[in-house]
Amino acid sequence: MTLLQIDHLRIDAGGTPGSSSTPIVQDVGFTLHEGETLALVGESGSGKSMTALAIMGLLPGPGVRQASGRVLFRGRDLATFSSREMESVRGAGIGMIFQEPMTALNPVYSIGEQVAEVLRHHRGMGRSEAKNAAIRLLERVEIPDPEQRFDSYPHEFSGGMRQRVMISIAIAAGPSMLIADEPTTALDVRTQRGVLDLLQSFVQTDRMGLLLISHDMALVGERSDRICVLCRGRICEMGPTRDILLDPLHPYTRGLLECTLSLRSDGTTLASMASVLERPDLAPLTVEGDAEGRIPWWPSERLEGASGHRQGGWSLVEASKGRFVGVCE
């Protein structure tokens, strides 16, 4: 079943009186199904988090707005929802795990009270029932001694434990979909694995859909079913994870992979995205389908030095079944 469908999403910034708006996300579209993990990857500033905030109806206004496009959750356009309906979707329909739990958690309330608040608001539980349910949730996300830690405050937890608390809040109201925005930032490798194992268990056991936002190609290579690569607010490649990692079609995707550390490294120096973006390989694509012979799309501000190529319009075309690449029109 399709949980989320995004069609031609455009997000603009600016547009105050006397100034024009600037598109920061353009023509983004993808789907997410039950029991599936879709990874949204790209550099900082590529539009990953803004896309997630648009889904949740939490764009940082008034200067940032959804200019066009549709976000459908279970077939319904979220733009048609009232404020009260969106409050219900946030939590009971879609849960979100933010990048930095220390700023997302309220420092003056215990972690147990913050989990219980979600249960009282979305499930109508009384205080005692919500407390017992919150303890069970803390146990599910593997917080040690959940009954005792219920009354602890965020500053008394490690970064990994705080992120587990955020996960328990995100799943408390029983959503069918989770958005995890860089959920392992600043965590050590062992803690990262624990957090990701936990998220993956919800996908497998509860059949949740997971939108995993990251810049780490190695991480999403292990944890996702499909990858959607964003560059300057546009999709440059999308398809099954294995296909994209083994045979990336777009030069930006290849650049991300060149910047990823591998245990199989032959000792060569890792590339930087600055060097990758400076001189992209914009040779015609040698693939079948509609993408055959087309020139990969590239941000116009990056085209200087790209061997005489001039930027045309952008379109997303099929290279093979389930595989898409951004090309110049």
C-alpha positions in Angstrom: 0.0 0.0 0.0 1.2 3.5 -0.9 1.5 5.6 2.3 3.1 8.7 0.8 3.0 10.2 -2.6 4.7 13.5 -3.5 4.0 15.1 -6.9 6.0 18.0 -8.3 6.7 19.6 -5.0 8.1 23.1 -5.1 9.2 25.1 -2.0 10.1 28.8 -2.3 12.0 31.0 0.1 11.8 34.8 0.3 9.1 36.6 -1.7 8.8 39.5 0.8 7.3 42.7 -0.6 9.7 44.2 -3.1 11.7 40.9 -3.6 11.3 37.8 -5.7 11.1 34.3 -4.2 13.8 31.7 -4.7 13.0 28.0 -5.3 14.8 25.8 -2.9 13.0 22.5 -3.8 11.7 22.0 -7.4 9.7 19.3 -9.0 10.4 16.7 -6.3 8.3 13.6 -6.5 8.5 10.1 -5.0 6.4 7.4 -3.3 6.8 5.5 0.0 5.1 2.1 0.6 4.3 0.1 3.7 7.3 -1.9 5.0 9.7 0.1 2.8 12.7 2.3 3.6 13.3 5.1 1.1 16.5 7.1 1.6 16.6 10.8 0.7 20.3 11.7 0.3 22.4 14.7 -0.7 24.7 17.4 0.6 23.7 19.9 3.3 21.4 22.4 1.6 20.1 20.0 -1.1 16.5 20.2 0.2 16.2 17.0 2.2 15.0 18.5 5.4 12.8 21.1 3.7 11.1 18.3 1.9 10.5 16.5 5.2 9.2 19.6 6.9 6.8 20.2 3.9 5.4 16.7 4.4 4.7 17.5 8.1 3.3 21.0 7.4 6.1 22.5 9.4 7.9 24.7 6.9 9.6 27.6 8.8 7.3 30.5 7.7 6.5 33.1 6.8 9.5 33.3 4.4 9.4 29.6 3.3 6.3 28.2 1.7 5.0 25.3 -0.5 4.5 27.1 -3.8 3.1 24.2 -5.8 2.8 20.4 -5.9 0.9 17.8 -3.8 1.7 15.8 -0.7 -0.7 12.9 -0.4 -0.8 10.7 2.7 -2.9 7.6 2.3 -4.3 9.1 -0.9 -5.4 12.4 0.7 -3.9 15.8 -0.1 -2.5 17.2 3.1 -2.9 20.8 1.7 -6.7 20.3 2.1 -6.4 19.4 5.8 -7.5 21.8 8.5 -5.0 22.7 11.3 -6.8 20.3 13.7 -6.6 17.5 11.1 -2.8 18.1 10.6 -2.3 17.9 14.3 -3.8 14.4 14.2 -1.6 13.4 11.2 1.5 14.6 13.1 2.1 11.7 15.5 -0.9 9.4 14.8 -0.2 9.3 11.0 3.4 10.3 10.5 6.0 10.4 13.3 9.2 12.5 12.9 12.6 11.9 14.5 14.6 15.1 14.4 18.3 15.5 13.9 19.3 16.8 17.4 17.3 15.3 20.3 18.7 17.7 22.9 17.0 20.6 21.2 13.8 18.6 20.3 13.3 17.4 23.9 12.0 19.9 26.5 14.6 20.2 29.2 12.2 21.1 32.0 10.0 17.9 31.7 11.1 14.4 32.4 11.5 12.1 29.5 8.6 9.9 30.7 6.2 12.8 30.9 7.1 13.8 27.3 6.3 10.4 26.0 3.1 10.2 28.1 1.9 13.5 26.8 1.7 12.1 23.3 -0.3 9.2 24.5 -2.8 11.5 26.4 -3.1 13.8 23.4 -3.5 11.3 20.6 -5.0 8.3 22.4 -7.0 10.0 25.1 -5.4 8.0 27.9 -5.6 9.0 31.5 -2.5 9.9 33.5 -1.9 6.5 35.1 -2.6 4.6 31.9 -0.4 6.9 29.8 2.5 6.4 32.3 2.3 2.6 32.1 2.1 2.8 28.3 5.1 5.2 28.2 7.2 2.8 30.3 6.4 0.0 27.9 7.5 2.3 25.0 10.7 3.1 26.8 11.3 -0.6 27.3 10.6 -1.2 23.6 13.3 1.3 22.5 15.7 -0.4 25.0 16.0 2.3 27.6 17.6 0.5 30.7 15.4 0.4 33.8 12.5 2.3 32.1 10.4 2.6 35.3 13.2 4.3 37.1 14.3 6.4 34.1 10.7 7.6 33.5 11.4 10.6 35.9 14.8 11.4 34.5 15.5 14.6 32.5 17.0 14.9 29.0 20.4 16.1 30.3 20.8 12.9 32.3 20.8 10.8 29.2 23.6 10.2 26.6 23.1 11.3 23.0 22.1 7.7 22.0 19.6 7.3 24.8 18.0 10.7 24.0 17.6 9.6 20.4 15.9 6.5 21.6 13.5 8.6 23.7 12.8 10.6 20.5 12.0 7.4 18.7 9.6 6.4 21.5 7.8 9.7 21.2 7.6 9.3 17.4 6.0 5.9 17.6 3.8 6.5 20.7 0.6 7.4 18.8 1.0 4.4 16.4 1.9 6.1 13.1 2.1 4.1 9.9 5.1 6.2 8.7 8.3 7.6 10.2 10.6 10.4 9.0 14.1 10.1 10.4 16.1 13.3 9.7 19.8 12.4 10.1 19.0 10.3 13.2 22.6 9.2 13.9 24.3 12.6 13.7 27.1 13.0 16.3 26.6 9.4 17.6 29.4 6.9 17.7 29.4 3.9 15.3 28.1 1.4 17.8 25.3 3.7 19.0 24.4 4.5 15.4 24.0 0.8 14.6 21.7 0.4 17.6 19.5 3.3 16.6 19.3 2.1 13.0 18.5 -1.5 14.1 15.7 -0.1 16.1 14.2 1.9 13.2 14.6 -1.1 10.9 12.7 -3.3 13.4 9.6 -1.0 13.1 9.7 -1.3 9.3 9.9 -5.1 9.5 7.7 -5.8 12.4 5.0 -3.0 12.2 5.2 -2.6 8.4 5.9 1.1 8.8 7.2 3.2 5.9 10.5 4.9 6.8 11.8 8.0 5.0 15.5 8.0 6.0 17.3 11.4 5.4 21.0 11.2 5.3 24.2 12.4 3.5 25.9 9.1 4.2 25.8 6.8 1.2 27.4 3.9 3.1 24.7 4.1 5.8 21.8 4.2 3.3 23.4 1.4 1.3 22.9 -0.9 4.3 19.5 0.3 5.4 17.3 1.4 2.5 15.4 -0.3 -0.3 15.4 2.7 -2.6 17.4 5.9 -2.9 16.4 9.3 -4.0 19.4 11.6 -4.6 18.8 15.4 -4.3 21.1 18.1 -5.7 20.2 21.8 -5.3 16.6 20.9 -4.6 16.1 18.7 -7.6 16.2 14.9 -8.0 19.2 13.8 -10.0 18.7 10.0 -9.6 16.3 7.6 -8.0 16.0 3.9 -8.0 16.7 0.6 -6.1 19.6 1.0 -3.7 21.7 -1.9 -5.1 21.4 -0.6 -8.6 22.4 3.0 -7.7 25.4 1.9 -5.6 26.7 -0.5 -8.1 26.1 1.6 -11.3 25.4 5.2 -10.5 24.2 7.1 -13.7 24.4 10.7 -12.6 27.8 12.4 -12.0 26.5 13.9 -8.7 25.6 10.4 -7.4 29.1 9.2 -8.4 30.5 12.2 -6.5 28.7 11.3 -3.3 30.1 7.7 -3.6 33.6 9.0 -4.2 33.4 10.9 -1.0 32.4 7.8 1.0 34.9 5.9 3.0 35.1 2.2 2.2 36.9 -0.7 4.0 37.8 -1.9 0.5 39.6 1.3 -0.3 42.8 0.9 -2.3 44.5 3.7 -0.5 43.5 6.5 -2.8 42.6 9.9 -1.3 38.9 10.5 -0.8 37.4 13.2 -3.1 35.7 16.3 -1.7 32.4 17.4 -3.0 34.0 20.7 -4.0 36.3 18.9 -6.4 33.5 16.6 -7.7 31.2 19.5 -8.4 33.9 21.6 -10.1 34.2 19.5 -13.3 31.4 17.0 -13.7 31.3 14.4 -16.4 28.3 15.5 -18.5 28.8 13.0 -21.3 25.6 11.6 -22.9 24.2 8.7 -20.9 24.8 5.2 -22.4 21.7 3.5 -21.0 18.5 2.1 -22.5 15.1 3.7 -22.2 14.2 7.3 -22.4 17.5 8.4 -20.9 19.6 7.0 -23.7 21.9 9.7 -25.2 20.6 12.4 -22.9 22.9 14.9 -21.0 22.7 14.7 -17.2 21.2 17.8 -15.6 23.6 19.9 -13.7 23.0 23.1 -11.5 23.5 26.1 -13.7 25.7 27.9 -11.2 28.1 24.9 -11.3 28.5 24.7 -15.1 31.5 27.0 -15.4 34.3 24.7 -16.6 32.1 21.9 -17.6 33.6 21.7 -21.1 31.2 23.9 -23.0 27.9 22.3 -21.8 25.1 24.7 -21.4 22.3 24.1 -19.0 18.9 23.3 -20.3 15.7 22.6 -18.5 15.4 19.7 -16.1 13.3 16.5 -16.5 13.3 13.1 -14.8 13.3 10.3 -17.2 13.3 6.5 -16.9 16.6 4.7 -17.5 15.2 1.2 -16.7 12.3 -0.2 -14.8 12.1 1.7 -11.5 15.3 3.7 -12.3 15.2 7.4 -13.0 17.8 10.1 -13.8 17.6 13.8 -14.1 18.6 15.1 -17.6 18.6 18.3 -19.5 15.5 18.9 -21.7 
